[in-house]
Amino acid sequence: MGENNNQTFEEFNRLYPEILGTNIRRYLKMYDISQTELAKRLGVSQQTVSYWCNGLKTPRQPNIDDMCRIFHCQRADLMQEYKVVRSDD
């Protein structure tokens, strides 16, 4: 059981930056905010936001909290993976 929990934790750590980046990109598009604009609002470089969006680095918790205020969302909305369900109407 302990080994399975370690695998799950390791998988989460591996996928987390990608999941977070996907969600940041989704909110940028939803609110029509550029990476440059988000960077200015957060007081970071555009390159830093690009790293987040591409899953190369992860933002610190204060930046996540600031993004939640900008995007009017909860932390979980940025940090959890969402599956798109398509229907065949």
Steps between C-alpha positions, in 0.01 A plus 500: 500500500778745587670442165177578313462825695858595410429432132189716513692782671786473250254502210328808643834680538587413141164610356425799726697762301329390178154502657556842656633638170200369310264663749684832494480503119128416519432792735714739295289413197173514695575850630683615184813585697843473340800345672657846500198653673491224761872546560450875559214436743706247694826695491692224322658477157309383192759223471403374846133483400602321181690242706188444713273470196733245341539295818872573527475665843227547758395824667543556871188488715461882527496520118241222484287692750536819293399312184194368682397860573564605139314200356226497766566134578608271781846344535356163404382648170862568410656194658270214398478322170176542310382257238301633206195288441365509147158378403410363161179699446 
